[in-house]
Amino acid sequence: MKSRKETAAGRKSHGKWYDDACGAAFGMELIGERWSLPIIRELMLGGRRFSDIRANLPAISAKVLTERLESLEAAGIVTRIMLGAPAPARLYALTPWGLALEPMMQELGRWAVQSAGFDPRLPLTPVSLMLSMRTMIDPAAAQGWEVSVHFEVGAERFVGRLAHGELRIMRAGPELEGADITFRAADANAYLPVFYGKQPLGSPGTTLVSEGDAARIERFIAMFKLPARQVPAG
């Protein structure tokens, strides 16, 4: 039987906003505070230092980032990892329960980009770009094809592997092995006109460059598309 203290603590965390037993409402109480979802997103491909998170979210203050990491850690979504040699460092990483948020975030992303108010011209972080590719790939078009891909986004590098209709992506280590295709751009937004706007590589205004077999590159890019916009009634 739960103690009064345990019961009071549970009620304090569940119901603080809505006083509602709905699981979805409780989910918003856990991750719905401003900046919580972008922080979770930035940790989805592996642990990051405090300074790394803040560099990719320049509009967040150090105070707010500290508060959000503490609340996410208290909720069991984020954990801290201490690295030893060669240079000691503290990383923030998602717990297995935190990582389980990706399918929900994918569905939310697919739903949200259908809004007429969605603006793809706003800044995009490298991790957000990688997760969008995992979200917006057409599984049916990807079936029966395997390909390895390097993505270079400014100073950040990622390794992708397409197999069984799913694109797996992870951060690249110090030594990059060969890949079938490589894409390179100064920032994440440079990928969007080609992958989602379907502008040809090398066309005026595009800065994304690629390496590899042209047919493979064309087929890979063709697998990505955004859902159609839903125009509001009236």
NORJO-V172522 format. One record per residue. RES is the residue in one small letter. PHI is phi in whole degrees, -180 to 180 (NA if undefined). NEAR is the number of other C-alpha atoms within 8 Angstrom. D_FIRST is the distance of its C-alpha to the first C-alpha in whole Angstrom. Layout:
RES|PHI|NEAR|D_FIRST, RES|PHI|NEAR|D_FIRST
This chain:
m|NA|2|0, k|-74|5|4, s|-74|6|7, r|-61|6|9, k|-64|6|12, e|-64|8|10, t|-65|9|10, a|-64|8|13, a|-65|8|15, g|-64|8|14, r|-68|9|16, k|-66|8|18, s|-82|8|19, h|-106|10|19, g|112|12|21, k|-66|9|23, w|-103|5|26, y|-110|6|26, d|50|7|23, d|-140|7|23, a|-79|8|20, c|-59|6|23, g|-65|6|23, a|-66|6|26, a|-64|10|26, f|-64|12|23, g|-59|9|25, m|-66|9|28, e|-66|13|26, l|-79|9|25, i|-128|9|29, g|-90|9|31, e|-69|8|32, r|-56|5|36, w|84|9|36, s|-62|11|33, l|-65|9|34, p|-60|8|38, i|-65|9|36, i|-59|10|34, r|-58|9|37, e|-67|12|39, l|-98|12|36, m|-68|11|36, l|-106|9|39, g|132|9|38, g|-63|11|37, r|-137|11|39, r|-73|10|40, f|-54|9|39, s|-65|6|43, d|-66|8|43, i|-62|11|41, r|-68|12|43, a|-64|7|46, n|-86|8|45, l|-126|8|44, p|-63|7|46, a|-81|4|45, i|-89|9|42, s|-83|8|42, a|-61|7|41, k|-65|6|39, v|-67|8|37, l|-61|11|37, t|-60|8|35, e|-64|8|32, r|-69|10|32, l|-63|9|31, e|-65|8|29, s|-69|8|27, l|-69|13|27, e|-68|10|26, a|-63|8|23, a|-80|8|22, g|89|10|23, i|-92|12|26, v|-121|14|28, t|-133|10|28, r|-105|8|31, i|-124|9|33, m|-101|8|36, l|-98|9|39, g|-94|7|42, a|-62|5|45, p|-80|4|48, a|-136|6|46, p|-58|8|43, a|-155|8|41, r|-104|10|38, l|-112|12|37, y|-103|13|34, a|-139|12|33, l|-79|15|31, t|-74|10|28, p|-55|7|28, w|-67|9|25, g|-66|11|28, l|-63|9|31, a|-68|7|29, l|-76|8|30, e|-57|8|34, p|-59|7|34, m|-65|7|33, m|-67|8|35, q|-64|10|38, e|-64|8|38, l|-63|8|37, g|-65|10|41, r|-62|12|42, w|-71|8|42, a|-69|8|43, v|-71|11|46, q|-78|11|47, s|-70|10|47, a|-66|9|51, g|-88|4|49, f|-68|8|49, d|-120|5|51, p|-73|4|51, r|-83|5|54, l|-68|5|51, p|-58|5|50, l|-130|8|48, t|-83|9|47, p|-57|10|47, v|-65|10|44, s|-60|10|44, l|-62|10|47, m|-62|9|45, l|-68|8|42, s|-65|10|45, m|-68|10|47, r|-65|11|44, t|-84|9|43, m|-95|10|46, i|-72|11|48, d|-88|10|49, p|-59|8|47, a|-66|6|50, a|-69|7|53, a|-85|14|51, q|-61|9|51, g|79|7|53, w|-136|9|54, e|-125|8|53, v|-158|9|54, s|-106|11|53, v|-136|12|53, h|-104|12|53, f|-118|11|52, e|-113|12|54, v|-127|12|53, g|61|10|54, a|-87|5|53, e|-97|7|50, r|-130|11|51, f|-136|11|48, v|-116|12|49, g|-117|12|48, r|-137|11|48, l|-95|13|49, a|-160|12|48, h|56|9|47, g|76|13|47, e|-125|9|45, l|-102|11|46, r|-95|8|44, i|-135|11|44, m|-141|9|44, r|-67|9|45, a|-81|9|48, g|-79|5|49, p|-59|4|52, e|-106|5|54, l|-91|6|54, e|-81|4|55, g|-64|4|57, a|-130|8|56, d|-69|9|58, i|-136|14|58, t|-131|12|58, f|-120|12|57, r|-143|11|58, a|-155|13|58, a|-73|7|57, d|-151|10|54, a|-66|13|52, n|-63|9|54, a|-67|12|57, y|-75|10|55, l|-63|9|54, p|-60|11|58, v|-84|14|58, f|-75|12|55, y|-110|9|54, g|-87|7|58, k|59|8|59, q|-79|9|62, p|-63|6|64, l|-57|8|64, g|87|8|67, s|-74|7|67, p|-53|4|68, g|91|4|65, t|-94|11|63, t|-123|7|62, l|-71|12|60, v|-119|9|62, s|-138|9|61, e|-135|7|62, g|129|9|63, d|-63|8|64, a|-61|6|65, a|-67|6|64, r|-64|9|61, i|-61|11|60, e|-64|8|61, r|-65|8|59, f|-64|8|56, i|-62|9|56, a|-66|9|57, m|-79|10|53, f|-111|12|52, k|-158|10|52, l|-89|8|50, p|-61|7|49, a|-65|5|51, r|-67|8|51, q|-104|7|50, v|-79|6|52, p|-60|5|51, a|-65|3|52, g|88|2|55
